[in-house]
Amino acid sequence: MPEKYMTWTLQSSGATENLQYGEATQSSTALGSGEVRVSMHAASLNYRDLVIAKGSLPVTQATPNTVPGSDGAGVVHSVGANVTCFKVGDKVLPHMVQGVANDFLPRLDAISGGLGQAVDGTLCEEGVYPAESLVRMPINMSYAQAATLGCSGLTAWNALMGLRGRAVQAGDFVLVQGTGGVSIAALQFAKAAGATVVATTGKDVNVARLQQLGAAHVINYKTDPTWGETARKLTPDGRGFDHIVDVGADATMNQSLKAVRTDGVVSLVGVLGDGLNKIDIMSALWSVCVVRGVLLGSKDMFREMVAFCEDKNVQPALDDVSFSLADAKGAYERLEKQQHFSKVVIQIR
Ligand SMILES: NC(=O)c1ccc[n+]([C@@H]2O[C@H](COP(=O)([O-])OP(=O)(O)OC[C@H]3O[C@@H](n4cnc5c(N)ncnc54)[C@H](OP(=O)(O)O)[C@@H]3O)[C@@H](O)[C@H]2O)c1
C-alpha cells in the first residue's frame, strides 16, 4: 500500500491564501531511474517563496499545484534504479535547480524552473528529487540549520567566494546589509574566512545579535541615510570594502557604491527596495569596482560551501521562532512582516 504523507501545494500564484495543506499519497509506481525519495525533516522560507506565492510578476508565477519551498533537509527514504551516489539513511539537501551540470550557474530562467515554482519543492513530509540534484548535508549541523543552505546560504556563498580569484580571505573587509537570510549567512561565512564584517540593520534591537555573530560595527541604515559613507570610514585609511553583498538594489546600491574600495566587488543579489529610487550605475565607473550579478550558485559551489561549513564549524543562525509544517502560513506571515532574524525555519519532523 502506498504511504500517505502531508504536504503543502500552491494551487496558483496570487496570494498566500492559495497555499493548501493536505494529505498526499506516494505514487503507486516505483521511483523512476535516478530518483530519490527524501523524508524531509526541516525547511526554511526564502523571500523567493513569498513572491512566488504572491506571484506579482510573470517570472514569479508557479506551475499550478506545485509543492512550495526552495530549501530543505532530509533523509533518503528510498532510491530508484541507477542511483549510486546516495543510499537509504543518507542526510541530503536538494539543490534548487534540477537537471543541470555540476558547474552550471543558473540564470533567471533556470531559477524560475526550480524547486517550489515549476517543480515540487520542500514544504512536504516527503519529496522526490533527482539524485544528481542532491548534496550531502554537513555533519556539524541540525536539519534546521542545514535547511538554510540551499537558497540564501548558497547565494551568500557565491557572492563572497564564487568570483574566481576574488574569494573573501583573512584581512578583507566585508559589508552586509540587514538581518535577512542572505546577509546573516554572508556575515557568518565572511567571519569564518577571517574577514572583518560591518553590518547594517534598520532595527536597533538587532545590533547586539549582529555583534554576537561577529560584526565589528553595526550601522542603522534608517537613521543614517549615508550609511555607505559612514561604513567606508570604518575601513583602514577609509579605503572601502573588499566585498559588499547588496540585497536592496535601488534601496542600497548607491550607498554600496560609496562604500566599495577601488577594484572591490559589489555583489547584487537582492531586490528588497521598493523600486522607487534610480540606481546611479555611473558610480560604478567613478568608483572603479566590480558590480556582479549573483543568482544562487552551482552544485559545485554548494559542495564547497558544505565542506567549508564543516571545516570552520559554521553554525547557521536561526530565527527565535520556528513553525510546524501545518503552521507554515505563519512562517510566510513572519517573513512578509520582516519580523524574523536570519532564517524562518519550518520543522517537519
Ligand atoms: N540572487 C539570488 O539568487 C537570491 C537568493 C536569495 C535571496 N535573494 C534576494 O535577496 C534579498 C534578501 O533575501 P533574504 O532571503 O535575505 O530576505 P529576508 O530574509 O526576507 O530579509 C529581510 C531583511 O532585509 C533587511 N532589509 C529590508 N529592506 C532593507 C533595506 N532597504 N536595506 C537593507 N536591509 C534591508 C531587513 O533587515 P533589518 O530588519 O535588520 O533591517 C529585513 O528583515 C531578497 O531580495 C531576495 O529576493 C536573491
The ligand as a MOL file (V3000), in Angstrom:
LIG
                    3D

  0  0  0     0  0            999 V3000
M  V30 BEGIN CTAB
M  V30 COUNTS 48 52 0 0 0
M  V30 BEGIN ATOM
M  V30 1 N 20.1810 36.3310 -6.1400 0
M  V30 2 C 19.7140 35.2300 -5.5660 0
M  V30 3 O 19.9310 34.1080 -6.0140 0
M  V30 4 C 18.9390 35.3910 -4.3060 0
M  V30 5 C 18.8100 34.3340 -3.3960 0
M  V30 6 C 18.1450 34.5500 -2.1920 0
M  V30 7 C 17.5920 35.7890 -1.9550 0
M  V30 8 N 17.7100 36.7720 -2.8900 0 CHG=1
M  V30 9 C 17.1600 38.0920 -2.6860 0
M  V30 10 O 17.9650 38.7330 -1.7050 0
M  V30 11 C 17.1410 39.6000 -0.9370 0
M  V30 12 C 17.2950 39.2110 0.5200 0
M  V30 13 O 16.8140 37.8850 0.6520 0
M  V30 14 P 16.6570 37.2700 2.1150 0
M  V30 15 O 16.1920 35.8620 1.9290 0
M  V30 16 O 17.8730 37.5230 2.9050 0 CHG=-1
M  V30 17 O 15.4560 38.1690 2.6120 0
M  V30 18 P 14.8270 38.3250 4.0370 0
M  V30 19 O 15.2910 37.2420 4.9490 0
M  V30 20 O 13.3720 38.4810 3.8290 0
M  V30 21 O 15.4740 39.7080 4.5340 0
M  V30 22 C 14.6920 40.7170 5.0350 0
M  V30 23 C 15.5780 41.6650 5.8360 0
M  V30 24 O 16.3080 42.5180 4.9580 0
M  V30 25 C 16.5230 43.7430 5.5890 0
M  V30 26 N 16.1380 44.8470 4.7100 0
M  V30 27 C 14.9170 45.1470 4.2230 0
M  V30 28 N 14.9650 46.2660 3.4930 0
M  V30 29 C 16.2590 46.6760 3.5400 0
M  V30 30 C 16.9440 47.7960 3.0210 0
M  V30 31 N 16.3310 48.7210 2.2890 0
M  V30 32 N 18.2670 47.9000 3.2640 0
M  V30 33 C 18.9300 46.9660 3.9990 0
M  V30 34 N 18.3150 45.9060 4.5300 0
M  V30 35 C 17.0030 45.7630 4.2990 0
M  V30 36 C 15.6990 43.7660 6.8590 0
M  V30 37 O 16.5960 43.5880 7.9440 0
M  V30 38 P 16.5540 44.6010 9.2050 0
M  V30 39 O 15.1980 44.3970 9.8180 0
M  V30 40 O 17.6730 44.1610 10.0700 0
M  V30 41 O 16.7390 45.9750 8.6620 0
M  V30 42 C 14.7630 42.5990 6.6990 0
M  V30 43 O 14.4070 41.9860 7.8880 0
M  V30 44 C 15.7240 39.4550 -1.4880 0
M  V30 45 O 15.5010 40.4720 -2.4290 0
M  V30 46 C 15.7550 38.1070 -2.1770 0
M  V30 47 O 14.8240 38.0100 -3.2260 0
M  V30 48 C 18.3680 36.5900 -4.0470 0
M  V30 END ATOM
M  V30 BEGIN BOND
M  V30 1 1 1 2
M  V30 2 2 2 3
M  V30 3 1 2 4
M  V30 4 1 4 5
M  V30 5 2 4 48
M  V30 6 2 5 6
M  V30 7 1 6 7
M  V30 8 2 7 8
M  V30 9 1 8 9
M  V30 10 1 8 48
M  V30 11 1 9 10
M  V30 12 1 9 46
M  V30 13 1 10 11
M  V30 14 1 11 12
M  V30 15 1 11 44
M  V30 16 1 12 13
M  V30 17 1 13 14
M  V30 18 2 14 15
M  V30 19 1 14 16
M  V30 20 1 14 17
M  V30 21 1 17 18
M  V30 22 2 18 19
M  V30 23 1 18 20
M  V30 24 1 18 21
M  V30 25 1 21 22
M  V30 26 1 22 23
M  V30 27 1 23 24
M  V30 28 1 23 42
M  V30 29 1 24 25
M  V30 30 1 25 26
M  V30 31 1 25 36
M  V30 32 1 26 27
M  V30 33 1 26 35
M  V30 34 2 27 28
M  V30 35 1 28 29
M  V30 36 1 29 30
M  V30 37 2 29 35
M  V30 38 1 30 31
M  V30 39 2 30 32
M  V30 40 1 32 33
M  V30 41 2 33 34
M  V30 42 1 34 35
M  V30 43 1 36 37
M  V30 44 1 36 42
M  V30 45 1 37 38
M  V30 46 2 38 39
M  V30 47 1 38 40
M  V30 48 1 38 41
M  V30 49 1 42 43
M  V30 50 1 44 45
M  V30 51 1 44 46
M  V30 52 1 46 47
M  V30 END BOND
M  V30 END CTAB
M  END
